[in-house]
């Protein structure tokens, strides 16, 4: 690409830029920029609040996760014991029924 061609392209782009600037209102552009800055500030504030909440949640979870694990094991043990008890009760009910009323069972 020659120097003359570069100058022609540069002049054409400057002319397009000048014509484009006449199509837009500078006040509206400034208003949009201000709104964007306002939105950016709010998003940054929200992000900071969420980051703080995540840190707080992580600390709280770390405090109780051991209790959850222990209680989960306890509940599983209780369920196992209850299943065993109810199985024994069902078997005992059938045995009693067979001994007392063999004709019904």
Biopython code that builds the backbone (N, CA, C, O; Angstrom):
import numpy as np
from Bio.PDB.StructureBuilder import StructureBuilder

atoms = [
    (1, "UNK", "N", (0.865, -1.159, 0.000)),
    (1, "UNK", "CA", (0.000, 0.000, 0.000)),
    (1, "UNK", "C", (0.914, 1.224, 0.000)),
    (1, "UNK", "O", (1.831, 1.338, 0.814)),
    (2, "UNK", "N", (0.637, 2.142, -0.940)),
    (2, "UNK", "CA", (1.476, 3.327, -1.060)),
    (2, "UNK", "C", (1.055, 4.429, -0.103)),
    (2, "UNK", "O", (-0.016, 4.380, 0.501)),
    (3, "UNK", "N", (1.918, 5.416, 0.018)),
    (3, "UNK", "CA", (1.663, 6.555, 0.915)),
    (3, "UNK", "C", (0.437, 7.338, 0.475)),
    (3, "UNK", "O", (-0.345, 7.791, 1.311)),
    (4, "UNK", "N", (0.264, 7.498, -0.818)),
    (4, "UNK", "CA", (-0.887, 8.250, -1.346)),
    (4, "UNK", "C", (-2.196, 7.531, -1.016)),
    (4, "UNK", "O", (-3.193, 8.163, -0.665)),
    (5, "UNK", "N", (-2.178, 6.213, -1.132)),
    (5, "UNK", "CA", (-3.377, 5.420, -0.822)),
    (5, "UNK", "C", (-3.714, 5.514, 0.666)),
    (5, "UNK", "O", (-4.887, 5.609, 1.028)),
    (6, "UNK", "N", (-2.702, 5.488, 1.527)),
    (6, "UNK", "CA", (-2.921, 5.638, 2.971)),
    (6, "UNK", "C", (-3.538, 6.992, 3.290)),
    (6, "UNK", "O", (-4.440, 7.083, 4.123)),
    (7, "UNK", "N", (-3.056, 8.041, 2.635)),
    (7, "UNK", "CA", (-3.613, 9.388, 2.845)),
    (7, "UNK", "C", (-5.071, 9.440, 2.418)),
    (7, "UNK", "O", (-5.897, 10.056, 3.091)),
    (8, "UNK", "N", (-5.386, 8.800, 1.311)),
    (8, "UNK", "CA", (-6.766, 8.778, 0.824)),
    (8, "UNK", "C", (-7.668, 8.060, 1.829)),
    (8, "UNK", "O", (-8.768, 8.526, 2.129)),
    (9, "UNK", "N", (-7.200, 6.937, 2.341)),
    (9, "UNK", "CA", (-7.985, 6.176, 3.329)),
    (9, "UNK", "C", (-8.157, 6.990, 4.600)),
    (9, "UNK", "O", (-9.251, 7.024, 5.163)),
    (10, "UNK", "N", (-7.101, 7.646, 5.065)),
    (10, "UNK", "CA", (-7.162, 8.463, 6.276)),
    (10, "UNK", "C", (-8.155, 9.614, 6.089)),
    (10, "UNK", "O", (-8.961, 9.889, 6.978)),
    (11, "UNK", "N", (-8.099, 10.288, 4.933)),
    (11, "UNK", "CA", (-9.011, 11.403, 4.663)),
    (11, "UNK", "C", (-10.455, 10.911, 4.610)),
    (11, "UNK", "O", (-11.361, 11.568, 5.122)),
    (12, "UNK", "N", (-10.661, 9.754, 3.988)),
    (12, "UNK", "CA", (-12.017, 9.205, 3.894)),
    (12, "UNK", "C", (-12.543, 8.842, 5.279)),
    (12, "UNK", "O", (-13.707, 9.103, 5.580)),
    (13, "UNK", "N", (-11.708, 8.246, 6.122)),
    (13, "UNK", "CA", (-12.171, 7.866, 7.459)),
    (13, "UNK", "C", (-12.459, 9.097, 8.307)),
    (13, "UNK", "O", (-13.395, 9.092, 9.107)),
    (14, "UNK", "N", (-11.663, 10.155, 8.142)),
    (14, "UNK", "CA", (-11.939, 11.395, 8.874)),
    (14, "UNK", "C", (-13.256, 12.010, 8.428)),
    (14, "UNK", "O", (-14.005, 12.536, 9.251)),
    (15, "UNK", "N", (-13.545, 11.949, 7.136)),
    (15, "UNK", "CA", (-14.808, 12.497, 6.623)),
    (15, "UNK", "C", (-15.996, 11.691, 7.150)),
    (15, "UNK", "O", (-17.009, 12.267, 7.549)),
    (16, "UNK", "N", (-15.876, 10.370, 7.152)),
    (16, "UNK", "CA", (-16.950, 9.526, 7.688)),
    (16, "UNK", "C", (-17.145, 9.827, 9.165)),
    (16, "UNK", "O", (-18.278, 9.908, 9.641)),
    (17, "UNK", "N", (-16.051, 9.992, 9.888)),
    (17, "UNK", "CA", (-16.127, 10.304, 11.312)),
    (17, "UNK", "C", (-16.823, 11.641, 11.540)),
    (17, "UNK", "O", (-17.661, 11.753, 12.435)),
    (18, "UNK", "N", (-16.489, 12.654, 10.748)),
    (18, "UNK", "CA", (-17.140, 13.972, 10.883)),
    (18, "UNK", "C", (-18.635, 13.875, 10.605)),
    (18, "UNK", "O", (-19.449, 14.440, 11.335)),
    (19, "UNK", "N", (-18.984, 13.157, 9.551)),
    (19, "UNK", "CA", (-20.401, 13.021, 9.211)),
    (19, "UNK", "C", (-21.149, 12.239, 10.296)),
    (19, "UNK", "O", (-22.296, 12.558, 10.611)),
    (20, "UNK", "N", (-20.511, 11.232, 10.859)),
    (20, "UNK", "CA", (-21.144, 10.445, 11.913)),
    (20, "UNK", "C", (-21.379, 11.299, 13.150)),
    (20, "UNK", "O", (-22.411, 11.168, 13.809)),
    (21, "UNK", "N", (-20.431, 12.170, 13.467)),
    (21, "UNK", "CA", (-20.576, 13.034, 14.640)),
    (21, "UNK", "C", (-21.755, 13.980, 14.501)),
    (21, "UNK", "O", (-22.336, 14.383, 15.509)),
    (22, "UNK", "N", (-22.125, 14.345, 13.282)),
    (22, "UNK", "CA", (-23.282, 15.234, 13.097)),
    (22, "UNK", "C", (-24.590, 14.494, 13.332)),
    (22, "UNK", "O", (-25.621, 15.124, 13.569)),
    (23, "UNK", "N", (-24.565, 13.181, 13.270)),
    (23, "UNK", "CA", (-25.788, 12.393, 13.443)),
    (23, "UNK", "C", (-26.147, 12.163, 14.907)),
    (23, "UNK", "O", (-27.302, 11.864, 15.214)),
    (24, "UNK", "N", (-25.194, 12.293, 15.806)),
    (24, "UNK", "CA", (-25.458, 12.006, 17.212)),
    (24, "UNK", "C", (-25.440, 13.279, 18.035)),
    (24, "UNK", "O", (-24.765, 14.253, 17.701)),
    (25, "UNK", "N", (-26.200, 13.246, 19.120)),
    (25, "UNK", "CA", (-26.289, 14.383, 20.029)),
    (25, "UNK", "C", (-25.289, 14.160, 21.160)),
    (25, "UNK", "O", (-25.343, 13.142, 21.850)),
    (26, "UNK", "N", (-24.387, 15.104, 21.346)),
    (26, "UNK", "CA", (-23.353, 14.987, 22.369)),
    (26, "UNK", "C", (-23.921, 14.882, 23.771)),
    (26, "UNK", "O", (-23.375, 14.162, 24.607)),
    (27, "UNK", "N", (-25.023, 15.599, 24.043)),
    (27, "UNK", "CA", (-25.643, 15.547, 25.370)),
    (27, "UNK", "C", (-26.205, 14.155, 25.659)),
    (27, "UNK", "O", (-26.100, 13.647, 26.775)),
    (28, "UNK", "N", (-26.802, 13.551, 24.632)),
    (28, "UNK", "CA", (-27.345, 12.206, 24.819)),
    (28, "UNK", "C", (-26.229, 11.195, 25.076)),
    (28, "UNK", "O", (-26.368, 10.294, 25.904)),
    (29, "UNK", "N", (-25.128, 11.357, 24.357)),
    (29, "UNK", "CA", (-23.991, 10.463, 24.573)),
    (29, "UNK", "C", (-23.470, 10.623, 25.996)),
    (29, "UNK", "O", (-23.170, 9.636, 26.667)),
    (30, "UNK", "N", (-23.366, 11.856, 26.452)),
    (30, "UNK", "CA", (-22.893, 12.122, 27.813)),
    (30, "UNK", "C", (-23.864, 11.543, 28.836)),
    (30, "UNK", "O", (-23.445, 10.999, 29.857)),
    (31, "UNK", "N", (-25.168, 11.662, 28.560)),
    (31, "UNK", "CA", (-26.183, 11.105, 29.453)),
    (31, "UNK", "C", (-26.052, 9.581, 29.536)),
    (31, "UNK", "O", (-26.142, 9.004, 30.620)),
    (32, "UNK", "N", (-25.841, 8.940, 28.398)),
    (32, "UNK", "CA", (-25.674, 7.483, 28.370)),
    (32, "UNK", "C", (-24.420, 7.084, 29.146)),
    (32, "UNK", "O", (-24.434, 6.100, 29.886)),
    (33, "UNK", "N", (-23.343, 7.841, 28.979)),
    (33, "UNK", "CA", (-22.109, 7.546, 29.715)),
    (33, "UNK", "C", (-22.324, 7.668, 31.217)),
    (33, "UNK", "O", (-21.829, 6.839, 31.981)),
    (34, "UNK", "N", (-23.060, 8.695, 31.652)),
    (34, "UNK", "CA", (-23.336, 8.864, 33.082)),
    (34, "UNK", "C", (-24.160, 7.698, 33.616)),
    (34, "UNK", "O", (-23.894, 7.179, 34.700)),
    (35, "UNK", "N", (-25.170, 7.292, 32.834)),
    (35, "UNK", "CA", (-25.988, 6.151, 33.252)),
    (35, "UNK", "C", (-25.150, 4.873, 33.334)),
    (35, "UNK", "O", (-25.325, 4.063, 34.243)),
    (36, "UNK", "N", (-24.246, 4.705, 32.382)),
    (36, "UNK", "CA", (-23.380, 3.531, 32.416)),
    (36, "UNK", "C", (-22.491, 3.543, 33.659)),
    (36, "UNK", "O", (-22.282, 2.502, 34.283)),
    (37, "UNK", "N", (-21.972, 4.707, 34.016)),
    (37, "UNK", "CA", (-21.148, 4.805, 35.226)),
    (37, "UNK", "C", (-21.978, 4.521, 36.476)),
    (37, "UNK", "O", (-21.502, 3.876, 37.410)),
    (38, "UNK", "N", (-23.233, 5.008, 36.488)),
    (38, "UNK", "CA", (-24.117, 4.741, 37.618)),
    (38, "UNK", "C", (-24.386, 3.240, 37.748)),
    (38, "UNK", "O", (-24.314, 2.677, 38.841)),
    (39, "UNK", "N", (-24.695, 2.607, 36.625)),
    (39, "UNK", "CA", (-24.957, 1.166, 36.628)),
    (39, "UNK", "C", (-23.709, 0.404, 37.055)),
    (39, "UNK", "O", (-23.792, -0.549, 37.830)),
    (40, "UNK", "N", (-22.548, 0.826, 36.549)),
    (40, "UNK", "CA", (-21.296, 0.178, 36.932)),
    (40, "UNK", "C", (-21.077, 0.272, 38.441)),
    (40, "UNK", "O", (-20.685, -0.707, 39.076)),
    (41, "UNK", "N", (-21.327, 1.441, 39.010)),
    (41, "UNK", "CA", (-21.172, 1.610, 40.456)),
    (41, "UNK", "C", (-22.098, 0.699, 41.231)),
    (41, "UNK", "O", (-21.697, 0.093, 42.224)),
    (42, "UNK", "N", (-23.342, 0.602, 40.778)),
    (42, "UNK", "CA", (-24.301, -0.266, 41.469)),
    (42, "UNK", "C", (-23.901, -1.735, 41.356)),
    (42, "UNK", "O", (-24.016, -2.498, 42.316)),
    (43, "UNK", "N", (-23.432, -2.119, 40.173)),
    (43, "UNK", "CA", (-22.998, -3.506, 40.001)),
    (43, "UNK", "C", (-21.781, -3.825, 40.868)),
    (43, "UNK", "O", (-21.673, -4.921, 41.418)),
    (44, "UNK", "N", (-20.876, -2.870, 40.984)),
    (44, "UNK", "CA", (-19.709, -3.086, 41.843)),
    (44, "UNK", "C", (-20.127, -3.198, 43.307)),
    (44, "UNK", "O", (-19.593, -4.022, 44.049)),
    (45, "UNK", "N", (-21.082, -2.366, 43.720)),
    (45, "UNK", "CA", (-21.593, -2.459, 45.093)),
    (45, "UNK", "C", (-22.253, -3.816, 45.332)),
    (45, "UNK", "O", (-22.018, -4.462, 46.354)),
    (46, "UNK", "N", (-23.080, -4.238, 44.380)),
    (46, "UNK", "CA", (-23.750, -5.540, 44.506)),
    (46, "UNK", "C", (-22.729, -6.667, 44.560)),
    (46, "UNK", "O", (-22.870, -7.608, 45.341)),
    (47, "UNK", "N", (-21.713, -6.566, 43.735)),
    (47, "UNK", "CA", (-20.665, -7.583, 43.724)),
    (47, "UNK", "C", (-19.951, -7.646, 45.072)),
    (47, "UNK", "O", (-19.652, -8.732, 45.569)),
    (48, "UNK", "N", (-19.681, -6.488, 45.658)),
    (48, "UNK", "CA", (-19.016, -6.458, 46.968)),
    (48, "UNK", "C", (-19.901, -7.088, 48.039)),
    (48, "UNK", "O", (-19.419, -7.840, 48.887)),
    (49, "UNK", "N", (-21.204, -6.778, 47.997)),
    (49, "UNK", "CA", (-22.136, -7.353, 48.972)),
    (49, "UNK", "C", (-22.195, -8.873, 48.812)),
    (49, "UNK", "O", (-22.160, -9.607, 49.799)),
    (50, "UNK", "N", (-22.286, -9.339, 47.570)),
    (50, "UNK", "CA", (-22.346, -10.783, 47.334)),
    (50, "UNK", "C", (-21.047, -11.477, 47.750)),
    (50, "UNK", "O", (-21.080, -12.581, 48.293)),
    (51, "UNK", "N", (-19.920, -10.840, 47.501)),
    (51, "UNK", "CA", (-18.642, -11.431, 47.912)),
    (51, "UNK", "C", (-18.585, -11.549, 49.432)),
    (51, "UNK", "O", (-18.136, -12.563, 49.965)),
    (52, "UNK", "N", (-19.046, -10.500, 50.131)),
    (52, "UNK", "CA", (-19.062, -10.535, 51.595)),
    (52, "UNK", "C", (-19.998, -11.639, 52.090)),
    (52, "UNK", "O", (-19.660, -12.386, 53.009)),
    (53, "UNK", "N", (-21.175, -11.732, 51.472)),
    (53, "UNK", "CA", (-22.130, -12.760, 51.871)),
    (53, "UNK", "C", (-21.566, -14.158, 51.628)),
    (53, "UNK", "O", (-21.755, -15.053, 52.452)),
    (54, "UNK", "N", (-20.876, -14.352, 50.504)),
    (54, "UNK", "CA", (-20.274, -15.661, 50.217)),
    (54, "UNK", "C", (-19.220, -16.024, 51.256)),
    (54, "UNK", "O", (-19.141, -17.175, 51.686)),
    (55, "UNK", "N", (-18.416, -15.052, 51.659)),
    (55, "UNK", "CA", (-17.411, -15.312, 52.691)),
    (55, "UNK", "C", (-18.085, -15.678, 54.013)),
    (55, "UNK", "O", (-17.661, -16.607, 54.700)),
    (56, "UNK", "N", (-19.139, -14.938, 54.360)),
    (56, "UNK", "CA", (-19.881, -15.211, 55.592)),
    (56, "UNK", "C", (-20.503, -16.610, 55.540)),
    (56, "UNK", "O", (-20.424, -17.369, 56.506)),
    (57, "UNK", "N", (-21.117, -16.939, 54.406)),
    (57, "UNK", "CA", (-21.743, -18.257, 54.249)),
    (57, "UNK", "C", (-20.712, -19.369, 54.359)),
    (57, "UNK", "O", (-20.970, -20.414, 54.956)),
    (58, "UNK", "N", (-19.551, -19.136, 53.780)),
    (58, "UNK", "CA", (-18.491, -20.147, 53.836)),
    (58, "UNK", "C", (-18.041, -20.381, 55.274)),
    (58, "UNK", "O", (-17.820, -21.521, 55.682)),
    (59, "UNK", "N", (-17.906, -19.297, 56.045)),
    (59, "UNK", "CA", (-17.515, -19.442, 57.454)),
    (59, "UNK", "C", (-18.593, -20.184, 58.239)),
    (59, "UNK", "O", (-18.291, -21.079, 59.029)),
    (60, "UNK", "N", (-19.851, -19.805, 58.015)),
    (60, "UNK", "CA", (-20.954, -20.468, 58.734)),
    (60, "UNK", "C", (-21.013, -21.951, 58.390)),
    (60, "UNK", "O", (-21.195, -22.788, 59.275)),
    (61, "UNK", "N", (-20.862, -22.277, 57.124)),
    (61, "UNK", "CA", (-20.906, -23.678, 56.713)),
    (61, "UNK", "C", (-19.754, -24.455, 57.343)),
    (61, "UNK", "O", (-19.929, -25.589, 57.789)),
    (62, "UNK", "N", (-18.581, -23.838, 57.375)),
    (62, "UNK", "CA", (-17.425, -24.512, 57.983)),
    (62, "UNK", "C", (-17.689, -24.810, 59.455)),
    (62, "UNK", "O", (-17.249, -25.837, 59.971)),
    (63, "UNK", "N", (-18.407, -23.911, 60.134)),
    (63, "UNK", "CA", (-18.708, -24.108, 61.555)),
    (63, "UNK", "C", (-19.669, -25.269, 61.788)),
    (63, "UNK", "O", (-19.532, -25.997, 62.772)),
    (64, "UNK", "N", (-20.638, -25.449, 60.893)),
    (64, "UNK", "CA", (-21.683, -26.451, 61.144)),
    (64, "UNK", "C", (-21.521, -27.732, 60.335)),
    (64, "UNK", "O", (-22.240, -28.701, 60.580)),
    (65, "UNK", "N", (-20.604, -27.762, 59.386)),
    (65, "UNK", "CA", (-20.503, -28.949, 58.530)),
    (65, "UNK", "C", (-20.143, -30.199, 59.333)),
    (65, "UNK", "O", (-20.615, -31.294, 59.026)),
    (66, "UNK", "N", (-19.313, -30.040, 60.353)),
    (66, "UNK", "CA", (-18.990, -31.188, 61.206)),
    (66, "UNK", "C", (-20.214, -31.717, 61.921)),
    (66, "UNK", "O", (-20.416, -32.927, 62.017)),
    (67, "UNK", "N", (-21.039, -30.795, 62.428)),
    (67, "UNK", "CA", (-22.279, -31.208, 63.098)),
    (67, "UNK", "C", (-23.203, -31.919, 62.124)),
    (67, "UNK", "O", (-23.818, -32.927, 62.474)),
    (68, "UNK", "N", (-23.309, -31.398, 60.889)),
    (68, "UNK", "CA", (-24.163, -32.038, 59.890)),
    (68, "UNK", "C", (-23.707, -33.469, 59.623)),
    (68, "UNK", "O", (-24.524, -34.386, 59.550)),
    (69, "UNK", "N", (-22.414, -33.648, 59.481)),
    (69, "UNK", "CA", (-21.891, -34.989, 59.200)),
    (69, "UNK", "C", (-22.193, -35.936, 60.360)),
    (69, "UNK", "O", (-22.631, -37.067, 60.150)),
    (70, "UNK", "N", (-21.956, -35.468, 61.581)),
    (70, "UNK", "CA", (-22.236, -36.311, 62.748)),
    (70, "UNK", "C", (-23.706, -36.635, 62.882)),
    (70, "UNK", "O", (-24.072, -37.780, 63.148)),
    (71, "UNK", "N", (-24.550, -35.640, 62.699)),
    (71, "UNK", "CA", (-25.995, -35.853, 62.817)),
    (71, "UNK", "C", (-26.516, -36.754, 61.701)),
    (71, "UNK", "O", (-27.434, -37.544, 61.917)),
    (72, "UNK", "N", (-25.935, -36.636, 60.515)),
    (72, "UNK", "CA", (-26.340, -37.509, 59.411)),
    (72, "UNK", "C", (-26.035, -38.963, 59.749)),
    (72, "UNK", "O", (-26.864, -39.847, 59.529)),
    (73, "UNK", "N", (-24.857, -39.202, 60.279)),
    (73, "UNK", "CA", (-24.497, -40.563, 60.688)),
    (73, "UNK", "C", (-25.429, -41.069, 61.782)),
    (73, "UNK", "O", (-25.850, -42.225, 61.757)),
    (74, "UNK", "N", (-25.752, -40.204, 62.744)),
    (74, "UNK", "CA", (-26.660, -40.581, 63.825)),
    (74, "UNK", "C", (-28.033, -40.949, 63.271)),
    (74, "UNK", "O", (-28.618, -41.952, 63.679)),
    (75, "UNK", "N", (-28.554, -40.139, 62.339)),
    (75, "UNK", "CA", (-29.861, -40.430, 61.745)),
    (75, "UNK", "C", (-29.843, -41.743, 60.966)),
    (75, "UNK", "O", (-30.808, -42.506, 61.014)),
    (76, "UNK", "N", (-28.762, -42.006, 60.257)),
    (76, "UNK", "CA", (-28.660, -43.275, 59.531)),
    (76, "UNK", "C", (-28.660, -44.447, 60.504)),
    (76, "UNK", "O", (-29.282, -45.477, 60.245)),
    (77, "UNK", "N", (-27.967, -44.287, 61.612)),
    (77, "UNK", "CA", (-27.925, -45.342, 62.628)),
    (77, "UNK", "C", (-29.306, -45.556, 63.240)),
    (77, "UNK", "O", (-29.736, -46.694, 63.430)),
    (78, "UNK", "N", (-29.998, -44.462, 63.547)),
    (78, "UNK", "CA", (-31.353, -44.558, 64.118)),
    (78, "UNK", "C", (-32.289, -45.251, 63.133)),
    (78, "UNK", "O", (-33.086, -46.102, 63.529)),
    (79, "UNK", "N", (-32.199, -44.892, 61.850)),
    (79, "UNK", "CA", (-33.053, -45.509, 60.837)),
    (79, "UNK", "C", (-32.782, -47.012, 60.760)),
    (79, "UNK", "O", (-33.708, -47.820, 60.687)),
    (80, "UNK", "N", (-31.521, -47.363, 60.779)),
    (80, "UNK", "CA", (-31.168, -48.784, 60.735)),
    (80, "UNK", "C", (-31.740, -49.524, 61.942)),
    (80, "UNK", "O", (-32.293, -50.616, 61.808)),
    (81, "UNK", "N", (-31.603, -48.920, 63.118)),
    (81, "UNK", "CA", (-32.148, -49.535, 64.337)),
    (81, "UNK", "C", (-33.664, -49.677, 64.252)),
    (81, "UNK", "O", (-34.213, -50.722, 64.602)),
    (82, "UNK", "N", (-34.341, -48.628, 63.786)),
    (82, "UNK", "CA", (-35.804, -48.680, 63.669)),
    (82, "UNK", "C", (-36.243, -49.719, 62.646)),
    (82, "UNK", "O", (-37.219, -50.435, 62.872)),
    (83, "UNK", "N", (-35.534, -49.809, 61.522)),
    (83, "UNK", "CA", (-35.863, -50.839, 60.530)),
    (83, "UNK", "C", (-35.749, -52.229, 61.152)),
    (83, "UNK", "O", (-36.602, -53.089, 60.933)),
    (84, "UNK", "N", (-34.706, -52.435, 61.917)),
    (84, "UNK", "CA", (-34.508, -53.730, 62.584)),
    (84, "UNK", "C", (-35.638, -54.004, 63.580)),
    (84, "UNK", "O", (-36.175, -55.110, 63.632)),
    (85, "UNK", "N", (-35.991, -52.981, 64.372)),
    (85, "UNK", "CA", (-37.064, -53.137, 65.371)),
    (85, "UNK", "C", (-38.383, -53.468, 64.694)),
    (85, "UNK", "O", (-39.087, -54.379, 65.130)),
    (86, "UNK", "N", (-38.738, -52.734, 63.618)),
    (86, "UNK", "CA", (-40.021, -52.988, 62.954)),
    (86, "UNK", "C", (-40.028, -54.346, 62.251)),
    (86, "UNK", "O", (-41.073, -54.992, 62.171)),
    (87, "UNK", "N", (-38.893, -54.777, 61.750)),
    (87, "UNK", "CA", (-38.824, -56.122, 61.169)),
    (87, "UNK", "C", (-39.105, -57.170, 62.240)),
    (87, "UNK", "O", (-39.869, -58.110, 62.021)),
    (88, "UNK", "N", (-38.477, -56.997, 63.400)),
    (88, "UNK", "CA", (-38.709, -57.926, 64.513)),
    (88, "UNK", "C", (-40.175, -57.900, 64.944)),
    (88, "UNK", "O", (-40.759, -58.947, 65.225)),
    (89, "UNK", "N", (-40.779, -56.689, 64.997)),
    (89, "UNK", "CA", (-42.191, -56.583, 65.388)),
    (89, "UNK", "C", (-43.097, -57.299, 64.391)),
    (89, "UNK", "O", (-44.043, -57.978, 64.790)),
    (90, "UNK", "N", (-42.814, -57.152, 63.095)),
    (90, "UNK", "CA", (-43.642, -57.829, 62.090)),
    (90, "UNK", "C", (-43.521, -59.352, 62.229)),
    (90, "UNK", "O", (-44.512, -60.079, 62.153)),
    (91, "UNK", "N", (-42.306, -59.804, 62.431)),
    (91, "UNK", "CA", (-42.099, -61.252, 62.613)),
    (91, "UNK", "C", (-42.810, -61.737, 63.875)),
    (91, "UNK", "O", (-43.448, -62.789, 63.867)),
    (92, "UNK", "N", (-42.697, -60.966, 64.961)),
    (92, "UNK", "CA", (-43.361, -61.345, 66.220)),
    (92, "UNK", "C", (-44.872, -61.366, 66.041)),
    (92, "UNK", "O", (-45.543, -62.250, 66.573)),
    (93, "UNK", "N", (-45.415, -60.408, 65.301)),
    (93, "UNK", "CA", (-46.863, -60.369, 65.076)),
    (93, "UNK", "C", (-47.322, -61.606, 64.316)),
    (93, "UNK", "O", (-48.363, -62.182, 64.632)),
    (94, "UNK", "N", (-46.550, -62.013, 63.318)),
    (94, "UNK", "CA", (-46.913, -63.210, 62.554)),
    (94, "UNK", "C", (-46.825, -64.448, 63.441)),
    (94, "UNK", "O", (-47.704, -65.307, 63.381)),
    (95, "UNK", "N", (-45.788, -64.554, 64.259)),
    (95, "UNK", "CA", (-45.626, -65.712, 65.156)),
    (95, "UNK", "C", (-46.774, -65.768, 66.154)),
    (95, "UNK", "O", (-47.341, -66.836, 66.381)),
    (96, "UNK", "N", (-47.125, -64.632, 66.754)),
    (96, "UNK", "CA", (-48.234, -64.594, 67.724)),
    (96, "UNK", "C", (-49.533, -64.983, 67.044)),
    (96, "UNK", "O", (-50.330, -65.751, 67.584)),
    (97, "UNK", "N", (-49.733, -64.444, 65.856)),
    (97, "UNK", "CA", (-50.965, -64.757, 65.119)),
    (97, "UNK", "C", (-51.041, -66.260, 64.821)),
    (97, "UNK", "O", (-52.103, -66.869, 64.955)),
    (98, "UNK", "N", (-49.924, -66.849, 64.421)),
    (98, "UNK", "CA", (-49.914, -68.282, 64.118)),
    (98, "UNK", "C", (-50.157, -69.128, 65.364)),
    (98, "UNK", "O", (-50.789, -70.181, 65.281)),
    (99, "UNK", "N", (-49.663, -68.679, 66.517)),
    (99, "UNK", "CA", (-49.837, -69.451, 67.752)),
    (99, "UNK", "C", (-51.253, -69.317, 68.301)),
    (99, "UNK", "O", (-51.828, -70.287, 68.794)),
    (100, "UNK", "N", (-51.818, -68.102, 68.214)),
    (100, "UNK", "CA", (-53.138, -67.885, 68.803)),
    (100, "UNK", "C", (-54.271, -68.291, 67.876)),
    (100, "UNK", "O", (-55.261, -68.873, 68.319)),
    (101, "UNK", "N", (-54.134, -67.997, 66.634)),
    (101, "UNK", "CA", (-55.223, -68.273, 65.691)),
    (101, "UNK", "C", (-54.662, -68.896, 64.418)),
    (101, "UNK", "O", (-54.605, -68.221, 63.390)),
    (102, "UNK", "N", (-54.262, -70.115, 64.449)),
    (102, "UNK", "CA", (-53.662, -70.719, 63.252)),
    (102, "UNK", "C", (-54.628, -70.780, 62.070)),
    (102, "UNK", "O", (-54.196, -70.832, 60.918)),
    (103, "UNK", "N", (-55.909, -70.775, 62.345)),
    (103, "UNK", "CA", (-56.874, -70.857, 61.256)),
    (103, "UNK", "C", (-57.027, -69.530, 60.505)),
    (103, "UNK", "O", (-57.409, -69.538, 59.334)),
    (104, "UNK", "N", (-56.741, -68.403, 61.140)),
    (104, "UNK", "CA", (-56.918, -67.091, 60.507)),
    (104, "UNK", "C", (-55.685, -66.702, 59.695)),
    (104, "UNK", "O", (-55.811, -66.162, 58.596)),
    (105, "UNK", "N", (-54.513, -66.970, 60.220)),
    (105, "UNK", "CA", (-53.272, -66.491, 59.588)),
    (105, "UNK", "C", (-52.835, -67.347, 58.463)),
    (105, "UNK", "O", (-51.811, -67.069, 57.838)),
]
sb = StructureBuilder()
sb.init_structure("model")
sb.init_model(0)
sb.init_chain("A")
sb.init_seg("    ")
for serial, (resi, resn, name, xyz) in enumerate(atoms, 1):
    if name == "N":
        sb.init_residue(resn, " ", resi, " ")
    sb.init_atom(name, np.array(xyz, "f"), 0.0, 1.0, " ", f" {name:<3s}", serial, name[0])
structure = sb.get_structure()
